[in-house]
Amino acid sequence: MPVTAPHSHSSWRPRHAAIERLVPRHDRRLRRVARSYGLSAWDVDDVVQATWVTYLEHGHELREQAALGAWLETTARRLSLRVLQRGVREQLTATGDPSATGGGSEPEPELLATERRTVLFGALAALPDRQRRLMRTLVLRPELSYEEVGRRLAMPVGSIGPTRARCLDRLRRDLRLRALQAA
């Protein structure tokens, strides 16, 4: 079955040629963004593919072509967050009563929590790779000893504490987190 563009067939040819030039230039960047959220290889592929589909659907709306890289990266970040959140959207209860989950009819706390997570994930994604991997390990696996963390990340045990301190210092200075804290 031939692939058709969401718009007229005549607009597909130039956009198809543009995609063939853009994918090699931006693919590694988009994969790095998706991987920074700890997604599986399959989810990374899905995020990158969905980013390009979104570009095909909405790329014509970009005012500045110089902003394309940032637009693609932002799109990949948002799609990565959606992948992470898809497992927490539904909460099954024995009674089927939505208020039994504690959510009640007030979406504001959930919305604020999602917004905080988004800001935090963005700040963590901006950290250097070594710091980001360390923080991810320490947060997701708090039961691990420093020796085990060091083995898993190939880091000397003596550098874990100082690296963690530098990471927390960077996060304290992050303007997005400061704005969130002020709000």
C-alpha positions as CSV (number, residue, x, y, z in Angstrom):
1,M,0.0,0.0,0.0
2,P,1.6,3.4,-1.0
3,V,2.2,5.9,1.7
4,T,0.3,9.2,1.4
5,A,0.8,12.4,3.1
6,P,-1.9,13.9,5.3
7,H,-2.1,16.8,2.8
8,S,-2.3,16.9,-1.0
9,H,-0.1,14.5,-3.0
10,S,1.8,17.4,-4.7
11,S,3.0,18.7,-1.3
12,W,4.3,15.2,-0.3
13,R,7.2,15.1,-2.7
14,P,9.1,18.1,-1.4
15,R,8.4,17.1,2.2
16,H,9.5,13.6,1.5
17,A,12.8,14.9,0.2
18,A,13.2,17.2,3.2
19,I,12.7,14.2,5.5
20,E,15.3,12.2,3.7
21,R,17.8,15.1,4.4
22,L,16.6,15.8,8.0
23,V,16.5,12.3,9.4
24,P,20.2,11.6,9.2
25,R,21.0,15.0,10.6
26,H,18.7,14.8,13.7
27,D,18.1,11.0,14.3
28,R,21.0,10.6,16.9
29,R,19.9,13.8,18.7
30,L,16.3,12.5,19.0
31,R,17.4,9.1,20.1
32,R,19.6,10.6,22.8
33,V,16.7,12.7,24.1
34,A,14.4,9.6,24.3
35,R,17.1,7.5,25.9
36,S,17.7,10.2,28.5
37,Y,14.3,9.3,29.9
38,G,15.3,5.7,30.4
39,L,13.0,4.3,27.7
40,S,13.5,0.9,26.3
41,A,15.0,0.5,22.8
42,W,11.5,-0.1,21.4
43,D,10.0,3.0,23.1
44,V,13.0,5.1,21.8
45,D,12.2,3.9,18.3
46,D,8.5,4.7,18.8
47,V,9.3,8.2,20.1
48,V,11.6,9.0,17.2
49,Q,9.1,7.7,14.7
50,A,6.2,9.7,16.3
51,T,8.4,12.8,16.3
52,W,8.9,12.6,12.6
53,V,5.2,11.9,12.0
54,T,4.4,15.0,14.1
55,Y,6.8,16.9,12.0
56,L,5.0,15.7,8.8
57,E,1.7,16.8,10.3
58,H,2.8,20.1,11.8
59,G,6.2,21.0,10.5
60,H,4.8,23.4,7.9
61,E,3.6,25.6,10.8
62,L,7.2,26.4,11.9
63,R,8.0,30.1,11.3
64,E,11.8,29.8,11.5
65,Q,13.5,26.8,10.0
66,A,16.5,27.5,12.3
67,A,14.2,26.4,15.2
68,L,13.6,23.0,13.7
69,G,16.2,21.2,15.8
70,A,14.9,22.6,19.0
71,W,11.3,21.9,17.9
72,L,12.1,18.3,17.1
73,E,13.9,17.9,20.5
74,T,11.0,19.4,22.4
75,T,8.6,17.2,20.5
76,A,10.7,14.1,21.4
77,R,10.8,15.2,25.1
78,R,7.0,15.5,25.2
79,L,6.5,12.2,23.5
80,S,9.0,10.5,25.9
81,L,7.1,11.9,28.8
82,R,3.8,10.5,27.4
83,V,5.4,7.1,27.1
84,L,6.5,7.3,30.7
85,Q,3.1,8.4,31.9
86,R,1.0,5.9,29.9
87,G,1.5,3.3,32.7
88,V,0.1,5.7,35.4
89,R,-3.0,7.1,33.7
90,E,-5.4,4.3,34.7
91,Q,-5.8,3.0,38.2
92,L,-7.9,-0.1,38.5
93,T,-9.9,-0.5,41.7
94,A,-11.9,-3.5,43.0
95,T,-15.1,-1.4,43.1
96,G,-14.7,0.5,39.9
97,D,-15.2,3.7,41.8
98,P,-12.8,6.5,40.7
99,S,-12.9,8.1,44.1
100,A,-11.5,4.9,45.7
101,T,-8.0,5.8,44.2
102,G,-7.9,9.0,46.1
103,G,-8.2,11.1,43.0
104,G,-11.8,12.2,43.6
105,S,-13.1,14.8,41.3
106,E,-10.2,17.2,41.7
107,P,-7.7,16.9,38.8
108,E,-5.6,19.9,40.0
109,P,-3.3,17.8,42.4
110,E,-2.7,15.3,39.6
111,L,-2.1,18.0,37.0
112,L,0.4,19.8,39.4
113,A,2.2,16.5,40.1
114,T,2.5,15.8,36.3
115,E,3.8,19.4,35.7
116,R,6.4,19.0,38.5
117,R,7.5,15.7,37.1
118,T,7.8,17.2,33.6
119,V,9.9,20.0,34.9
120,L,12.1,17.7,37.0
121,F,12.6,15.3,34.0
122,G,13.6,18.2,31.9
123,A,16.1,19.4,34.5
124,L,17.5,15.9,34.9
125,A,17.7,15.5,31.1
126,A,19.9,18.6,30.9
127,L,22.5,17.1,33.3
128,P,25.7,15.6,31.9
129,D,25.2,11.9,31.1
130,R,27.3,10.6,34.1
131,Q,25.3,12.7,36.6
132,R,22.0,11.9,35.0
133,R,22.7,8.1,35.2
134,L,23.9,8.4,38.8
135,M,20.8,10.3,39.9
136,R,18.5,8.0,38.0
137,T,20.1,5.0,39.7
138,L,20.0,6.5,43.2
139,V,16.4,7.5,42.8
140,L,15.1,4.4,41.2
141,R,17.1,2.0,43.3
142,P,17.6,3.5,46.7
143,E,18.2,0.1,48.3
144,L,21.6,-0.2,46.4
145,S,24.8,0.3,48.3
146,Y,27.4,2.7,46.9
147,E,29.5,-0.3,46.1
148,E,26.7,-1.7,43.9
149,V,26.0,1.7,42.3
150,G,29.7,2.0,41.6
151,R,29.8,-1.4,39.9
152,R,26.7,-0.8,37.8
153,L,27.9,2.6,36.6
154,A,31.6,1.8,36.5
155,M,32.3,4.6,38.9
156,P,34.7,4.6,41.8
157,V,32.8,4.5,45.1
158,G,34.7,7.6,46.3
159,S,33.4,9.7,43.4
160,I,29.7,8.8,43.9
161,G,29.1,11.2,46.8
162,P,31.0,14.2,45.2
163,T,29.3,13.6,41.8
164,R,25.9,13.4,43.6
165,A,26.7,16.7,45.4
166,R,27.6,18.4,42.1
167,C,24.5,17.1,40.5
168,L,22.3,18.4,43.3
169,D,24.0,21.7,43.2
170,R,23.3,22.0,39.4
171,L,19.7,21.1,40.1
172,R,19.4,23.8,42.8
173,R,20.6,26.4,40.3
174,D,18.3,25.2,37.5
175,L,15.9,28.1,36.7
176,R,13.0,25.8,35.8
177,L,13.2,24.1,39.2
178,R,13.6,27.4,41.0
179,A,10.5,28.8,39.3
180,L,8.6,25.7,40.2
181,Q,9.7,26.0,43.8
182,A,8.6,29.7,43.9
183,A,5.2,28.7,42.5
